[in-house]
Amino acid sequence: MSSRSTKDLIKSKWGSKPSNSKSETTLEKLKGEIAHLKTSVDEITSGKGKLTDKERHRLLEKIRVLEAEKEKNAYQLTEKDKEIQRLRDQLKARYSTTALLEQLEETTREGERREQVLKALSEEKDILKQQLSAATSRIAELESKTNTLRLSQVFCFFILLLIFFHLPIKALEKNQQWLVYDQQREVYVKGLLAKIFELEKKTETAAHSLPQQTKKPESEGYLQEEKQKCYNDLLASAKKDLEVERQTITQLSFELSEFRRKYEETQKEVHNLNQLLYSQRRADVQHLEDDRHKTEKIQRLREENDIARGKLEEEKKRSEELLSQVQFLYTSLLKQQEEQTRVALLEQQMQACTLDFENEKLDRQHVQHQLHVILKELRKARNQITQLESLKQLHEFAITEPLVTFQGETENREKVAASPKSPTAALNESLVECPKCNIQYPATEHRDLLVHVEYCSK
């Protein structure tokens, strides 16, 4: 806003290009007025010679002062034109600094964004490092577990092999023994049954033959009793052996059922161990797959980490370049601010110069107006002198008394006409008017006229 206001102020005070032409026109006007004054002074001096040397000297001094003021004003105008051109260049440079400021803000925003990206990458790198360390520890733990699991698997495998190879052999041996024992018992039982059947037949035959043999002597009865006794003993021993065999059969069947139960339990244990081994193998395969996936993931993370490191290095380089650019732009901005302060000071000086120039211009106009009034008075005096001289020549040959009286009157008039008014009186009697509203002010109130002119111009 300050740059625009100063620019507008400069345009309003001086103008861009037309101001130079206006200043040139004012200079030309001053030159014309001075030349006119010179011609008028030359006419006055080359006229009848009625002006005194003091007045002539005073007019020449005024002319010299006006010429000096003209040269001074011309020099000031050229200097101010140069200053205005320099200020225009500085304003153009200032407007170009807005682009530099925008570029600086954009670079700072880009630097902040890249710093955030760098922070995110560093945090991601730390997370990847933690994941990598956790994965390596997990891999070591899994390797130790896999070693222990392999040992346990080998041990279980050997136990299962022993169970598979040892139990069927013992079972086959026991089955073979039981089959042999069953065959022997069957043969023994068949023999006993045959003996019992034979003894029953003998008893039946003996029972049939007993009533026929009652008639025999007592010796035959005694023999029959002995046979019956022997038969009873054999039958009791056979029953006893049969009972023992039954008990042994029940015992063996109980043992066989127990052995079958144990065999079924071992079969269940083997089945459970097979399932456990199968599940363990599946778990080992799953662990191996997980380890393979984890190794692949670790490799991928390492590659991504390397890529992120490369990007981080590139971002660091770019951030360093941006920092150097920011520092350069900051130094240029400081220089630009110094230039702006200098421009502001120069603008203030220029405003002061413009005010001084306006005041000098008003004073010069006032002096020109005074000169114009003085020249009018001089012309009036010269006209009066010429009129009086012509009247004097016409009335030379008149009557003496009226001539004397007339000569006295004319002499008084000539004295009055010849004695010029003082410059202060003429200056006080002269009027100055406003160029816009044509209001007249006395010359002594030229300050009020200046205030009025400023008010009218606004």
C-alpha positions in Angstrom: 0.0 0.0 0.0 2.8 2.4 0.8 4.5 1.7 -2.6 1.2 2.4 -4.4 0.5 5.5 -2.4 4.0 6.9 -3.0 3.6 6.0 -6.7 0.2 7.8 -6.9 1.7 10.7 -4.9 4.6 11.0 -7.4 2.2 10.8 -10.3 -0.1 13.4 -8.8 2.9 15.7 -7.9 5.1 15.2 -11.0 3.2 13.1 -13.5 5.0 10.4 -15.5 5.9 11.8 -18.8 3.7 14.9 -19.2 5.2 16.4 -16.1 8.5 16.8 -17.9 6.7 18.5 -20.8 4.9 20.8 -18.3 8.1 21.7 -16.6 9.6 22.5 -20.0 6.6 24.6 -20.9 6.9 26.5 -17.6 10.6 27.1 -18.4 9.8 28.3 -21.8 7.2 30.6 -20.3 9.8 31.9 -17.9 12.2 32.4 -20.7 9.6 34.3 -22.7 8.7 36.5 -19.7 12.4 37.2 -19.0 13.0 38.0 -22.7 9.9 40.3 -22.6 11.2 42.0 -19.5 14.6 42.4 -21.1 13.0 44.0 -24.2 10.8 46.2 -22.1 13.8 47.3 -20.0 15.7 47.9 -23.2 12.8 49.9 -24.6 12.6 51.9 -21.3 16.4 52.5 -21.3 16.5 53.3 -25.0 13.5 55.5 -24.7 13.6 59.0 -23.3 16.0 58.2 -20.6 13.6 59.2 -17.8 14.4 56.3 -15.5 17.1 56.8 -12.9 20.2 54.7 -12.7 19.1 53.3 -9.4 15.8 52.0 -10.8 17.5 50.6 -13.8 20.0 48.9 -11.6 17.3 47.5 -9.5 15.4 46.1 -12.5 18.6 44.5 -13.8 19.2 43.0 -10.5 15.7 41.6 -10.5 16.3 40.2 -14.0 19.5 38.6 -12.9 17.8 37.1 -9.9 15.1 35.7 -12.1 17.6 34.2 -14.5 19.5 32.7 -11.6 16.2 31.3 -10.3 15.4 30.0 -13.8 18.7 28.2 -14.0 18.3 26.9 -10.5 14.7 25.7 -11.2 15.9 24.1 -14.5 18.7 22.3 -12.6 16.2 21.2 -9.9 13.8 20.0 -12.5 16.4 17.9 -14.2 17.6 16.5 -10.9 14.0 15.7 -9.9 13.4 14.1 -13.3 16.4 11.9 -12.7 15.2 11.1 -9.1 11.7 10.3 -10.4 13.2 7.9 -13.0 15.3 6.3 -10.4 12.3 6.0 -8.1 10.3 4.5 -11.0 13.0 1.9 -11.5 13.0 1.2 -7.8 9.2 0.8 -7.8 9.5 -1.6 -10.7 12.1 -3.5 -8.7 9.8 -3.4 -5.7 7.0 -4.9 -7.6 9.3 -7.6 -8.7 10.2 -8.3 -5.1 6.6 -9.3 -4.5 7.2 -12.2 -6.8 10.4 -12.9 -4.9 8.5 -12.8 -1.6 5.9 -15.2 -3.0 8.6 -17.5 -4.2 10.3 -17.3 -0.8 7.0 -18.2 1.0 6.5 -21.0 -1.5 10.0 -22.3 -0.9 9.5 -22.1 2.9 6.2 -24.0 2.6 8.0 -26.6 0.4 10.8 -26.8 3.0 8.3 -27.3 5.8 6.5 -30.0 3.8 9.7 -31.8 3.0 10.7 -31.6 6.7 7.4 -33.2 7.5 8.1 -35.9 4.9 11.6 -36.4 6.3 10.1 -36.8 9.8 7.6 -39.3 8.6 10.3 -41.2 6.7 12.5 -41.2 9.8 9.6 -42.4 12.0 8.8 -45.1 9.4 12.5 -46.1 9.4 12.5 -46.4 13.2 9.3 -48.5 13.0 10.9 -50.7 10.3 14.0 -51.1 12.4 11.9 -52.1 15.4 10.0 -54.6 13.2 13.3 -55.9 11.8 14.7 -56.4 15.3 11.5 -58.1 16.4 11.4 -60.2 13.3 15.1 -61.3 13.8 14.4 -62.2 17.5 11.2 -64.0 16.4 13.3 -65.9 13.8 15.9 -66.8 16.4 13.1 -68.0 18.7 11.5 -70.0 16.0 14.8 -71.5 15.0 15.3 -72.7 18.5 11.7 -73.9 18.7 12.1 -75.7 15.4 15.3 -77.4 16.6 13.6 -78.6 19.8 10.5 -79.6 17.8 12.7 -81.5 15.4 14.4 -83.3 18.3 11.0 -84.1 19.8 9.7 -85.2 16.4 12.7 -87.6 16.0 12.2 -88.9 19.5 8.4 -89.4 18.9 9.2 -91.0 15.6 11.6 -93.5 17.2 9.1 -94.2 20.0 6.4 -94.9 17.4 8.7 -97.1 15.5 9.4 -99.1 18.6 5.7 -99.3 19.4 4.9 -100.3 15.9 7.6 -102.9 15.7 7.7 -104.2 19.3 4.0 -104.5 20.1 2.9 -106.5 17.1 5.8 -109.0 17.7 4.8 -109.5 21.3 1.2 -109.8 20.4 1.9 -112.3 17.7 4.0 -114.3 20.1 1.3 -114.2 22.7 -1.4 -115.2 20.2 0.7 -118.1 19.0 1.3 -119.2 22.5 -2.4 -119.0 23.3 -3.3 -120.9 20.1 -0.9 -123.7 21.0 -2.3 -123.7 24.6 -5.9 -123.8 23.3 -5.0 -126.7 21.0 -3.4 -128.6 23.8 -6.3 -127.9 26.1 -8.8 -129.0 23.4 -6.8 -132.2 22.9 -6.7 -132.8 26.7 -10.4 -132.0 27.1 -11.2 -134.3 24.2 -9.2 -137.1 25.8 -10.8 -136.5 29.2 -14.3 -136.5 27.5 -13.4 -139.7 25.7 -12.3 -141.3 29.0 -15.4 -140.1 30.7 -17.5 -141.5 27.9 -15.7 -144.8 28.0 -16.1 -145.0 31.8 -19.8 -144.2 31.5 -20.2 -147.0 29.0 -18.3 -149.3 31.3 -20.6 -148.3 34.2 -23.6 -148.9 32.1 -22.4 -152.3 31.1 -21.5 -153.0 34.7 -24.9 -151.9 35.8 -26.6 -154.2 33.3 -24.3 -157.1 34.3 -24.7 -156.5 38.1 -28.1 -158.4 38.6 -26.8 -161.4 36.6 -23.7 -161.5 38.7 -25.4 -161.4 42.2 -25.4 -165.0 42.1 -21.7 -165.1 42.0 -19.7 -165.4 45.1 -18.6 -162.5 47.4 -15.2 -162.3 45.8 -16.8 -160.9 42.7 -18.7 -158.3 44.8 -15.5 -157.1 46.4 -14.0 -156.7 42.9 -17.0 -154.7 41.8 -16.7 -152.3 44.8 -13.1 -151.7 44.0 -14.0 -150.9 40.4 -16.7 -148.5 41.5 -14.3 -146.8 43.9 -11.7 -146.5 41.2 -14.3 -145.1 38.9 -15.4 -142.5 41.4 -11.8 -141.5 42.0 -11.2 -141.1 38.3 -14.4 -139.1 37.9 -13.6 -136.8 40.8 -10.1 -136.2 39.5 -11.5 -135.5 36.0 -14.0 -133.1 37.4 -11.3 -131.5 39.5 -9.0 -131.1 36.4 -11.9 -129.8 34.4 -12.7 -127.2 37.1 -9.0 -126.2 37.2 -9.0 -126.0 33.4 -12.1 -123.9 33.5 -10.5 -121.6 36.0 -7.4 -121.3 33.9 -9.5 -120.7 30.9 -11.4 -117.9 32.7 -8.1 -116.5 33.9 -6.6 -116.6 30.5 -9.7 -115.1 28.9 -9.6 -112.3 31.6 -5.9 -111.8 30.8 -6.7 -111.8 27.1 -9.4 -109.2 27.6 -7.0 -107.1 29.7 -4.3 -107.5 27.0 -6.8 -106.6 24.3 -7.8 -103.5 26.4 -4.2 -102.6 26.7 -3.7 -103.2 23.0 -6.6 -101.0 22.2 -5.3 -98.3 24.5 -1.9 -98.5 22.9 -3.6 -98.3 19.5 -5.5 -95.2 20.7 -2.2 -93.8 22.0 -0.6 -94.6 18.7 -3.5 -92.9 16.8 -3.3 -89.9 19.1 0.5 -89.8 18.6 0.0 -90.0 14.8 -2.5 -87.2 15.0 -0.1 -85.2 17.2 2.7 -85.9 14.8 0.5 -84.9 11.8 -0.5 -81.7 13.5 3.1 -81.1 14.6 4.2 -81.6 11.0 1.5 -79.2 9.8 2.5 -76.7 12.4 6.1 -77.1 11.4 5.2 -76.6 7.7 3.1 -73.6 8.7 6.0 -72.2 10.8 8.4 -72.8 7.8 5.9 -71.0 5.5 5.7 -68.2 8.1 9.4 -68.0 8.3 9.7 -67.9 4.6 7.1 -65.2 4.4 8.9 -63.3 7.2 12.3 -63.6 5.5 10.7 -62.3 2.3 9.0 -59.5 4.2 12.3 -58.7 5.9 14.1 -58.7 2.6 11.4 -56.5 1.1 11.6 -54.2 4.1 15.3 -54.0 3.8 15.0 -53.1 0.2 12.3 -50.5 1.0 14.6 -49.2 3.8 17.5 -48.8 1.3 15.1 -47.0 -1.1 13.9 -44.8 1.8 17.5 -44.1 2.8 18.3 -43.1 -0.8 15.2 -40.8 -0.9 16.1 -39.5 2.5 19.6 -38.6 1.2 18.1 -36.9 -1.8 15.6 -35.0 0.4 18.5 -33.9 2.6 20.4 -32.6 -0.4 17.3 -30.9 -1.7 16.5 -29.5 1.7 20.1 -28.2 2.0 19.8 -26.6 -1.4 16.4 -25.1 -0.4 18.0 -23.8 2.9 20.8 -22.2 0.9 18.2 -20.6 -1.5 16.1 -19.5 1.5 19.2 -17.9 3.1 20.0 -16.2 -0.1 16.4 -15.0 -0.5 16.4 -13.9 3.1 19.6 -11.8 2.6 18.1 -10.4 -0.6 14.9 -9.7 1.3 16.9 -7.8 4.0 18.6 -5.8 1.2 15.3 -5.2 -0.3 13.9 -3.9 3.0 16.9 -1.6 3.3 16.2 -0.4 -0.2 12.6 0.1 0.7 13.6 2.2 3.8 15.9 4.2 1.6 13.2 4.6 -1.0 10.8 5.8 1.8 13.4 8.3 3.0 13.9 9.4 -0.6 10.1 9.7 -1.1 9.9 11.9 2.1 12.8 14.0 0.8 11.1 14.2 -2.6 7.9 15.3 -1.0 9.8 17.9 0.9 11.5 19.0 -2.3 8.2 19.1 -4.1 6.8 21.3 -1.3 9.8 23.6 -1.5 9.5 23.7 -5.3 5.8 24.6 -5.0 6.6 27.3 -2.5 9.3 28.6 -4.8 7.0 28.4 -7.7 4.4 30.4 -5.9 7.0 33.0 -4.8 8.2 33.2 -8.4 4.7 33.7 -9.6 4.2 36.4 -7.0 7.5 38.1 -8.1 6.4 37.9 -11.8 3.1 39.5 -10.9 4.9 42.2 -9.0 7.1 42.8 -12.1 4.1 42.9 -14.3 2.5 45.5 -12.1 5.7 47.5 -12.0 6.0 47.3 -15.8 2.4 48.6 -16.1 3.2 51.5 -13.8 6.3 52.2 -15.9 4.3 52.2 -19.1 1.7 54.5 -17.5 4.5 56.9 -16.4 6.0 56.9 -19.8 2.7 57.6 -21.4 2.1 60.5 -19.0 5.6 61.9 -19.7 4.9 61.8 -23.5 1.5 63.4 -23.0 3.0 66.2 -20.9 5.8 66.8 -23.4 3.3 67.1 -26.2 1.1 69.5 -24.2 4.2 71.5 -23.3 5.1 71.9 -27.0 1.5 72.9 -27.9 1.2 75.6 -25.3 4.6 77.2 -25.5 3.2 80.2 -27.4 0.2 80.9 -25.2 -0.4 83.9 -23.0 2.2 84.5 -20.3 0.2 84.5 -17.2 -2.0 81.6 -18.0 1.2 80.2 -19.5 3.0 80.7 -16.3 0.2 79.2 -14.3 -0.2 76.4 -16.9 3.6 75.9 -16.8 3.4 75.7 -13.0 0.7 73.2 -13.2 2.5 71.2 -15.8 5.7 71.3 -13.9 3.9 70.0 -10.8 2.4 67.3 -13.0 5.7 66.5 -14.4 7.2 66.3 -11.0 4.4 64.0 -9.9 4.8 61.9 -13.0 8.6 62.0 -13.0 8.8 61.0 -9.3 8.0 57.3 -9.6 6.3 55.6 -6.8 8.3 53.6 -4.4 8.3 49.8 -5.2 6.8 49.0 -1.8 3.9 51.4 -2.4 3.3 50.0 -5.9 3.5 46.5 -4.6 1.0 47.3 -1.8 -1.4 49.0 -4.3 -1.1 46.1 -6.8 -3.8 43.3 -6.8 -3.3 39.6 -7.3 -6.1 37.4 -8.4 -6.7 33.6 -8.3 -6.3 31.9 -11.7 -9.4 29.8 -11.2 -12.1 31.9 -9.5 -10.5 35.3 -10.3 -10.9 36.6 -6.7 -8.5 39.5 -6.2 -6.2 39.9 -3.2 -3.8 42.8 -2.4 -0.1 41.9 -2.8 0.5 42.2 0.9 -1.9 39.3 1.4 -0.1 36.9 -0.9 0.0 34.3 1.9 -3.8 34.2 2.0 -3.9 34.0 -1.8 -1.6 30.9 -1.6 -3.9 29.2 0.9 -6.9 30.1 -1.3 -5.2 28.7 -4.4 -4.4 25.4 -2.7 -8.0 25.2 -1.5 -9.3 26.0 -5.0 -7.0 23.4 -6.6 -8.2 20.8 -4.2 
